[in-house]
Amino acid sequence: MLEKITTEYGGYVEGFLQVAPKIILIGIGGFIVGIIGKKALEKIIRKAIKGEPELDALAETKRENTLIAILGGTFSVVLWIVVLLLVLSELSVNIAPIIASAGVVGIAVGFGGQYLIRDIITGIFILIENQYRVGDIVMINDLSGSVEEVTLRKTTLRSIDGDMHHIPHGEITMVTNKSARFSQVNIDFGIAYESSIDAATEVINKVGQEIYNDPDWKGLLFEAPYFKRVQALGDSAVVLKILAKTRPGKQFDVAGEVRYRLKKACDVAGISIPYPQMTIHNLKKDVAGE
């Protein structure tokens, strides 16, 4: 009995020693392919993603590193699964049932996790295309707010009311980024018909230059707020359009300061800011007068 066990054990050892060099070569080959593949993947991603001068270089590097880590990890998993199957094949293990079982499991997981896979794939494209990043003010579908977190599966928005929205990437159909590269102050400023448009234009441009030259606000502006055009002739006001480019997400703060200073400047200059008025006719008195 002992002799039989020793013979069988010796046969296994002899068989293993015969295939051991191949297994070692497969392992070394997998290791080398892994290193070369990751290096190539990193170069491809860094060349494929074009940097934007207006954006922070550190944030751009973090985005690239995130993609490299995600795709590099996926590459490693696939590579070592292939290496394991090759090793099992060298050990005379029939890998056909394993591959078939993996296919069945993959189909089952595909049906059960199709939404998760869709979320992840969409998330990868969001990162690659740099559609938005943490801190941007965006509108996703019908929800708007500041981006607090972006993962492969979902985006987290914080609305102005403080509500937190978790949006799976697979549900995103439209994205409006309100702070990409720059934001825009867009103010419709009404003056009374009795007031001078030229005088109002002068006040607007003067206030814009004052804000632009103010050290507390200059860092938020790419240009001074300025009069663009007469936007409309309304029922009770001449509407003037005021525009200015600001740093991403700073348009609301700047617009508030422009309105604040314009109100004070218009009071000093005697420019009237109208308010809705209504004329009421007394029909009985009119009829009696006739």
SVG drawing of the C-alpha trace seen along z (x, -y; Angstrom):
<svg xmlns="http://www.w3.org/2000/svg" viewBox="-75 -115 87 117">
<polyline fill="none" stroke="black" stroke-width="0.4" points="0.0,0.0 2.8,-2.4 4.7,-1.5 1.7,-2.3 1.2,-5.7 4.9,-6.5 4.7,-5.5 1.7,-7.6 3.1,-10.6 6.4,-10.2 4.5,-10.3 2.7,-13.5 6.0,-15.1 7.7,-13.9 4.8,-15.2 4.9,-18.6 8.6,-18.9 8.1,-18.4 5.6,-21.2 7.2,-23.5 9.4,-25.4 6.4,-26.2 4.4,-27.3 7.3,-29.6 7.6,-31.0 3.8,-31.6 4.0,-33.4 7.0,-35.5 5.3,-36.3 2.2,-37.4 4.2,-39.6 6.0,-41.2 2.8,-41.7 1.2,-43.2 4.0,-45.8 4.2,-46.7 0.4,-46.7 -0.1,-49.1 2.7,-51.4 1.2,-51.5 -2.3,-52.0 -1.0,-55.0 0.6,-56.6 -2.5,-56.1 -4.8,-57.7 -2.5,-60.6 -2.3,-61.3 -6.0,-60.7 -7.1,-63.1 -6.4,-66.6 -5.6,-69.1 -7.5,-72.3 -5.4,-75.4 -8.3,-77.1 -8.6,-74.1 -6.5,-73.2 -3.5,-71.0 -3.7,-69.0 -7.4,-68.2 -6.6,-67.1 -3.9,-64.8 -6.3,-63.3 -8.8,-62.6 -6.2,-60.8 -4.9,-58.8 -8.5,-57.7 -9.0,-56.4 -5.6,-54.7 -6.3,-53.0 -9.8,-51.8 -8.7,-50.5 -5.4,-49.2 -7.1,-47.2 -9.5,-45.7 -6.6,-44.8 -4.8,-43.1 -7.8,-41.0 -8.4,-39.8 -4.7,-39.1 -4.3,-36.9 -7.4,-35.0 -5.9,-34.1 -2.6,-33.2 -4.5,-31.0 -6.3,-29.2 -3.0,-28.6 -1.4,-27.1 -4.4,-24.8 -4.1,-23.7 -0.4,-22.8 -1.4,-20.8 -3.7,-18.7 -6.8,-20.2 -9.7,-20.4 -10.5,-24.1 -13.4,-23.8 -16.0,-23.2 -14.5,-26.1 -14.9,-28.4 -18.4,-27.2 -19.3,-27.7 -17.8,-31.2 -19.9,-31.9 -23.1,-30.8 -22.2,-32.8 -21.4,-35.8 -24.8,-35.7 -26.6,-35.5 -24.5,-38.4 -25.2,-40.3 -28.9,-40.0 -28.8,-40.8 -26.3,-43.6 -27.0,-45.2 -28.0,-48.5 -24.8,-48.5 -22.7,-47.8 -24.5,-50.6 -23.8,-53.0 -20.1,-52.1 -19.6,-52.4 -21.4,-55.8 -19.3,-56.9 -16.1,-56.0 -17.1,-58.2 -18.1,-61.1 -14.6,-61.0 -12.9,-60.6 -14.8,-63.4 -14.5,-65.6 -18.2,-66.5 -18.1,-67.8 -16.0,-67.5 -16.4,-68.0 -17.3,-71.6 -19.0,-72.3 -22.5,-73.7 -24.6,-71.5 -28.1,-70.6 -28.5,-66.8 -31.8,-66.0 -34.2,-68.2 -32.0,-68.5 -29.5,-71.2 -26.8,-71.8 -23.2,-71.6 -21.3,-68.4 -20.1,-66.9 -18.9,-63.5 -18.4,-61.6 -17.8,-57.9 -18.0,-55.3 -21.6,-54.5 -23.2,-57.7 -23.0,-61.5 -24.0,-63.3 -25.5,-66.8 -26.2,-69.3 -29.0,-71.6 -29.3,-75.2 -31.9,-74.1 -29.4,-71.7 -31.0,-68.6 -28.6,-65.9 -29.4,-64.0 -27.8,-60.7 -28.0,-60.1 -27.0,-56.8 -25.0,-57.5 -27.2,-55.2 -30.2,-57.5 -28.4,-60.6 -29.8,-61.8 -28.7,-65.4 -26.0,-67.4 -25.7,-71.2 -22.5,-72.4 -22.9,-76.0 -19.3,-76.4 -17.2,-74.8 -14.1,-77.0 -16.0,-80.1 -19.4,-81.3 -21.4,-84.3 -23.1,-87.1 -26.3,-87.7 -28.4,-90.6 -31.5,-92.2 -31.5,-95.7 -34.6,-97.9 -34.7,-101.7 -37.7,-104.0 -38.6,-105.4 -38.0,-108.9 -34.4,-108.0 -31.5,-108.5 -30.2,-105.3 -26.8,-107.0 -26.6,-108.0 -27.5,-104.5 -25.0,-102.9 -22.3,-105.2 -23.2,-104.2 -23.3,-100.5 -19.8,-100.5 -18.4,-102.7 -19.7,-100.2 -18.4,-97.3 -14.9,-98.8 -15.0,-99.6 -15.9,-95.9 -13.2,-94.7 -10.6,-96.9 -11.6,-96.0 -9.0,-93.5 -11.8,-91.6 -13.6,-90.9 -10.9,-91.1 -9.9,-87.5 -13.4,-86.3 -13.7,-88.1 -12.2,-87.6 -13.5,-91.0 -15.4,-94.0 -19.2,-93.8 -20.4,-96.0 -23.5,-97.2 -24.2,-95.0 -27.5,-96.2 -31.0,-97.3 -32.7,-94.0 -36.3,-94.9 -38.8,-97.8 -41.1,-96.5 -44.5,-97.7 -42.9,-99.9 -39.2,-99.7 -36.4,-99.9 -34.5,-96.6 -30.7,-96.8 -28.5,-93.7 -25.3,-93.4 -22.8,-90.7 -19.4,-89.6 -17.3,-86.4 -16.4,-85.1 -14.5,-82.2 -16.5,-79.0 -19.4,-79.1 -18.8,-82.7 -21.5,-84.3 -24.1,-84.5 -21.8,-86.2 -20.7,-88.7 -24.2,-89.4 -25.4,-90.1 -22.6,-92.6 -23.3,-94.3 -27.0,-94.7 -26.1,-96.1 -23.7,-98.7 -25.9,-99.6 -28.8,-100.4 -26.7,-102.8 -25.1,-104.3 -28.5,-104.9 -29.8,-106.6 -26.9,-109.0 -27.2,-109.6 -31.0,-110.1 -31.8,-107.1 -35.2,-105.7 -35.7,-101.9 -39.3,-101.3 -41.8,-99.1 -45.1,-97.7 -47.9,-100.2 -51.7,-99.8 -54.2,-102.4 -57.8,-101.9 -60.8,-103.5 -64.0,-104.1 -66.6,-103.1 -69.6,-104.4 -68.0,-107.8 -67.2,-107.8 -70.8,-106.9 -72.2,-109.5 -69.9,-112.1 -71.3,-111.5"/>
</svg>
